[in-house]
């Protein structure tokens, strides 16, 4: 799937950091492919939102979320599994 994105970090007046993320993607099959993926529970937009929430949690707490994928020995050696 083709995708592109921009991440911008900014400092707020209270000393905290704001993060602005802009992502775009072209799902296989265009709008029809996107609609079919959503019907079957594989909506990339929802998956991206969930990934960003896990990242936010990890950044703020320093603790890896319990549902984050763990690298296996096979993946560490460069092989992938499906």
C-alpha positions as a Python dict, from the first residue, in 0.01 Angstrom:
ca = {
    (1, 'X'): (0, 0, 0),
    (2, 'X'): (140, 339, -95),
    (3, 'X'): (161, 577, 198),
    (4, 'X'): (317, 908, 296),
    (5, 'X'): (329, 1115, 610),
    (6, 'X'): (462, 1414, 797),
    (7, 'X'): (526, 1442, 1171),
    (8, 'X'): (569, 1786, 1328),
    (9, 'X'): (671, 1850, 1687),
    (10, 'X'): (602, 2182, 1856),
    (11, 'X'): (655, 2327, 2200),
    (12, 'X'): (347, 2450, 2383),
    (13, 'X'): (350, 2755, 2611),
    (14, 'X'): (326, 2531, 2919),
    (15, 'X'): (642, 2340, 2819),
    (16, 'X'): (465, 2032, 2688),
    (17, 'X'): (510, 1905, 2335),
    (18, 'X'): (242, 1888, 2069),
    (19, 'X'): (265, 1640, 1786),
    (20, 'X'): (83, 1687, 1456),
    (21, 'X'): (71, 1383, 1231),
    (22, 'X'): (-57, 1392, 875),
    (23, 'X'): (-84, 1056, 698),
    (24, 'X'): (-221, 953, 364),
    (25, 'X'): (-248, 616, 197),
    (26, 'X'): (-383, 463, -122),
    (27, 'X'): (-547, 131, -41),
    (28, 'X'): (-537, -144, -303),
    (29, 'X'): (-855, -120, -508),
    (30, 'X'): (-907, 250, -429),
    (31, 'X'): (-1228, 352, -256),
    (32, 'X'): (-1389, 13, -323),
    (33, 'X'): (-1092, -165, -165),
    (34, 'X'): (-1111, 67, 135),
    (35, 'X'): (-1484, -2, 178),
    (36, 'X'): (-1435, -379, 153),
    (37, 'X'): (-1150, -368, 405),
    (38, 'X'): (-1373, -176, 648),
    (39, 'X'): (-1651, -433, 608),
    (40, 'X'): (-1407, -712, 698),
    (41, 'X'): (-1264, -522, 996),
    (42, 'X'): (-935, -425, 833),
    (43, 'X'): (-981, -50, 799),
    (44, 'X'): (-633, 109, 776),
    (45, 'X'): (-760, 436, 925),
    (46, 'X'): (-877, 261, 1243),
    (47, 'X'): (-553, 62, 1261),
    (48, 'X'): (-345, 381, 1231),
    (49, 'X'): (-552, 550, 1505),
    (50, 'X'): (-499, 251, 1736),
    (51, 'X'): (-124, 244, 1660),
    (52, 'X'): (-94, 615, 1739),
    (53, 'X'): (-278, 572, 2071),
    (54, 'X'): (-37, 290, 2167),
    (55, 'X'): (261, 510, 2071),
    (56, 'X'): (122, 801, 2277),
    (57, 'X'): (77, 572, 2577),
    (58, 'X'): (430, 438, 2548),
    (59, 'X'): (582, 786, 2513),
    (60, 'X'): (389, 921, 2811),
    (61, 'X'): (436, 624, 3046),
    (62, 'X'): (756, 460, 2922),
    (63, 'X'): (577, 124, 2932),
    (64, 'X'): (522, -82, 2620),
    (65, 'X'): (147, -145, 2573),
    (66, 'X'): (41, -502, 2649),
    (67, 'X'): (-95, -552, 2297),
    (68, 'X'): (216, -425, 2116),
    (69, 'X'): (370, -675, 1878),
    (70, 'X'): (680, -845, 2010),
    (71, 'X'): (968, -929, 1780),
    (72, 'X'): (1033, -1299, 1753),
    (73, 'X'): (1375, -1455, 1697),
    (74, 'X'): (1274, -1524, 1335),
    (75, 'X'): (1177, -1162, 1272),
    (76, 'X'): (1499, -1043, 1436),
    (77, 'X'): (1697, -1239, 1178),
    (78, 'X'): (1515, -1062, 894),
    (79, 'X'): (1257, -1324, 802),
    (80, 'X'): (891, -1230, 811),
    (81, 'X'): (590, -1437, 892),
    (82, 'X'): (235, -1394, 764),
}
